[in-house]
Amino acid sequence: MGGRITSLRFQKRAPDRVNVYLDDRFAFGLPAVEAARLRVGQSLEDQDIERLCSLDVEEKAYDRAVRFLAYRPRSEAEVRNRLEQAGVDQPVVEAVIGRLRAQGYLNDAEFARFWVEGRQRFSPRGATALRQELRRKGLNDSTIAAAVSELDAATAAYEAARLRALRLSSLAGSDPMLFRRKLGDFLLRRGFDYEIVREVVVRLMSELADGEAQTS
C-alpha cells in the first residue's frame, strides 16, 4: 500500500524528532537527522515504512541506553537488562549493544577497572567481595580476574580498617581479644583473606599502642 509524504512536522515536545504524515495522516515519528532525508511528495513503499519504523525503534532504545550510561559507566549486562526491562525486543537490544560497544561507550574491561578503583578509593574491599560484586554486574570470570589482579589487598585492607580501629581503640587496651575479633570480622565481611586480615589487625594494634594510627 505505502503512501505519499504530505507533511513533515517537528514535534513540539521533542524538537529533535519529526512526525511523518502519509496521505494527510500521521504515520510515524523519526529522529530529525533521519527525517531530513525525506521530502514532501515522496512516495514510500511498505518496505520503506517498515525500515523507517524499525530504525526509529532502535534509535529510541539507543537514546534510552545513552541516558542510562550518562549517570556512570555500566556493564554490558546492566544495559542489556535495562533495555529488556523496558520491553525492547531482543534483536533491537543486541543492535544497540553493538553500536555502544563499537563507539566505546560499553567496555566491560574498563568498567571492571573503574569499579575496582572506585571501591579502593571510597570503600575498600577484598578480592573475594570485588569478584562477587562484579559477577552481579554480569562480568565474566576472565574480565574480573584481570581487574582484581591489580589490587593491592594489604593496602586496601589497612585503609578499610584504619578508621574502624580508631573507633575500637578503647578495646585495644582493655580487651585485646575482642578488639581483634571485631576488627577481624569487619575485614572478613569486606572480602579480605584471613592471612591479610591477621596481618592488618596486628599492625593496627601495634600502631595504636605506639600512638601512630592517624585519622587521615
N, C-alpha and C positions, 0 to 999 in steps of 0.2 A: 504494500500500500504506500508507505512513505508519505511524503508531503513536501510542500514548498515553504521555505522560511519567510514569514511575513513580518516578523519583528524580532529584534534583539534588544532586550532592556536590562540595564544594570539593576540589581536588586537593591532596594532601599536600605535594608538592614545589613547587607553584605556587599559592599561596593566592589569587591574583588570577584564577584560572581555575576553571571548574566543569565537571564531567563530566555529560553529559545521558544518562539511561537511558530507552530506549523499550521498553515491554513487558518490563521487568526485564533488559534487555540494554544494555550500553554502546553508545551510538550515535555521539557526537561530543563534543568539548570546545568551550567558549566562554569568552570573557572574562567575568568576573563581572558587569560592568556590563550586558552583553547578556543573560546568563542571568537577571538579576534581572527581566526582562520576561516570563519563563516561569513556569509554576506546575505543580506535580504534579497530574496528572489531565487536563491539557490535551492535546488531540489535535493532532497535526501531520500535515499532508498532505505528499506527496512534494516539492511545490514549496517548502513551508516549510522542510523539511530541507535541500534544495539551497541555498536562500538563506542559511540559517544557517551551513552548512558553507563557502559561498563567503565569507561575512563573516569567518569565523574565519581562513581562509587569508589574506585581505587584512590582517587585524589582526596576524597573526604576521609577515607581511612588513613591515608598518609598524613593529612593535616592533624588528625586525632593523635597519631603516634608522635608527631613532632611536638605537639603541645605537651604530651606526657613526658617527653625527653627534656623539655625546657627546664623542669624543676631540678633535675640532677641526672647524671648518667644512669642508664638502665642496662640490664642484661637482655639478650635476645628473648629469653623465655618470658621475662616480665612484660616486654612489649607485645609479644605474641598473645600472652594471656589477657592483656588489657583489650586487645582488639577482639579476641574471641568472646570475651565477656560482653562486649558492645554489640555482639551479633554479626560481626563481619564474617563473611564466608571464607572458608579455608584457602581457596586459590588466591583471593584478594589479600589475605593475611600474608601468605608467602611472597606475593609480589611486592608488598610494602616492605617486608623484612629484607628482601633482596635489594630494593632501592636504598634503604637506610644503611645496609651493610656496605654497598658499593660507594656510597657518599661519605663513609667514615663515621656516620652517626651511631652505628652499632659495632662494637668490637669487644667481645667477651674477655679477651686477654687484658685489654686496657681497663675494662670495668673491674676485673678482679684486682688489678694493682691499685686502682682508685679506692676500692673498698678496704683493702688491707692497710693502705697508707692512712686512710681516714680513721680507721679503728685505732691504729697505733698512735695517732696524733691526739685523738679526743677520748678514746675509751679502750685502752689496750686489751687485747685478747690473745690467748694462746692459739697455737696451730689447730688444735682439736676444735675449738669453738669457731675459728675462722672457716675451717673446712665445712662445718655444719651450716654456717650462715650462707656460704657461697653455694652449697648444694641446694639450699632452699631458694636461692636465686636462679636455679636451673642451669648452673655451670657444670661442665663435665670434669672428670677427675684430673685429666692432664692439665687443663687450664688452671684449676685450683692448685695443683701441685706446683706449677711454675710460679704462681703469685705468692704462695706461702713459703716457698724455698728461700725467699729474700728476707724473711722475718728474722730479726734478732730477738729470739724468745726470752733470753735472760734480761736484756734491757727492757723489753716490753713488760715483763713480769715485775721488775723492780719499779717501773713507772706506775704500773697499775696498783701496786701495794703500798707505795710510799705514804700517800696521804692517809690511807686506811690505818697504817701502822702508827701514825701520829695520833689518830683518834683513839687507838687502843693502847697508847703509850703507858697509861697508868697500870695496865695489866702486865707490862713487860717486867716491872719490878715486883709487883705484888703476887702475880700468878703467871709465871712464865709459860707453864704448860697450856693454860687457857689462851694466852696470847698467841702461842704457836698454832693452836688448833683453829682459832678464829681467823687468823691471817692466812693460814694454810688452806682452810675451807674456801675462803674468799677467792684465792688464786685458782684453786681447782675448779670452782664454778666458772671461772673465766677461761677455762680450757687449757691451762698450763700443765705441763708434765710434772709428775711427782718430784723428780730429781731437781728440776729448776725451782719448784716451789720450796723445797727444803733449803736449797742454797740461798734463795732470796730471803726467806724467813730468818735464817741465821745471820745473814748480812745486816738486815734491818734491826734485829735485836742488838747486834754489836754496835751499830751506829747510834741507836737510842741510848745505849749505855754510855757511849762516849760523847753524846750530845751533838752528833754530826748530822742527824736527819734534818732535812730542810723542807719547808713548805712550798718552795718554788724551784 
